[in-house]
Amino acid sequence: MVSISVCMVVKDEEENLERCLESVKDIADEIVIVDTGSGDRTKDIARRYTNNVFDFKWVNDFSRARNFSLSKAVGEWVFFLDADETVSERDIPAIKQLARNRHFDGFSFVIRNYTNNQGLVNFIPLKGDDYPESRGWKGYDRSRVVRMFRRQAGVFFEGEIHEVVEHSIRRKGGKIMEVDIPIHHFGERSGEKDRKYLEMSRKRVASAGNDPKALFSLGFALFRKGDFQAAESCYRKAVSLNNNYREAWFGLSEVLGRMGRLSEAVKVNRAIAKKWPSESAAYYNLGELFLALGRKHEAVEYYEKALELGSPLRDRIVKALNKLKRH
């Protein structure tokens, strides 16, 4: 019988925590909550749902707090959420089903960052959306993060900010699947949190010097801010220092695409495909880029290659191919 540990790191979240825990209580076989110094009713609310409430002194390192919570978990799978996030009731069966998967070691979820700021570069308007969580919002921007993974030795979070678990999963040879299940995030990512991350990223680069992970974190924070040229510079420095830094390569691809430098993005994704021939995401990106460039024959070629490699975006690719082949 597979089991899921829901793990959270919180501080002063009395306004959000109950909503979050209500949304995941039917997923969790256990809930682990690590508090980093709340001065409100956060821990009282947490104890209504679990006896696994722990204190952790904040040391300006998100990964250390995440890994502390991970050390307290006993489930076969770990599912991480922040207090200002929820999952939808209708997606609970699908999340439970993921834990029965024997072929993947981690799952990358879509994070919907709800906002009413229509001026954001990546703003996606809510038209015809039927998730009740989206009511009252004008739109969202989206990102992808591994939030569910198999608990095992050697798998842990890295990065003082923008902490990720993907690197350790891949170092162990684990496979990560992208799923279209959304996590609903209600904090305005364009506000104080982004400013905090950007400030921490700049300090880390200043102190760490030529550290590829620090540069990647700063690049991501600058990307979120919409400063694409500065983000590009950080990503390029990161891959020059570590040519096998997969996430930095993909970050570079994305920022070039957002700046409309599609031919350069093509070169980057071809480099990714050459370095990691089984990386279906590179071929999917090439399909998208060639489609945007009006080179439909090449778009079909790369979409089909992505399918051949078992892309988790199969439905989206098949839809695009059907449309291309009709015209």
Secondary structure, DSSP 8 states (H G I E B T S, - for coil): ---EEEEEEESS-TTTHHHHHHHHTTT-SEEEEEES---SSHHHHHTTT-S-EEE----S-HHHHHHHHHHT--SSEEEE--TTEE--GGGHHHHHHHTT-SS-SEEEEEEEEEES-TTSTT-EE-SS---GGGTT-SEEEEEEEEEEEE--TT---B-SSS-BSHHHHHHTT--EEEEEEEEEE-S-TTSHHHHHHHHHHHHHHHHH-S-HHHHHHHHHHHHHHT-HHHHHHHHHHHHHH-TT-HHHHHHHHHHHHHTT-HHHHHHHHHHHHHH-TT-HHHHHHHHHHHHHTT-HHHHHHHHHHHHHTT-TTHHHHHHHHHHHHH-
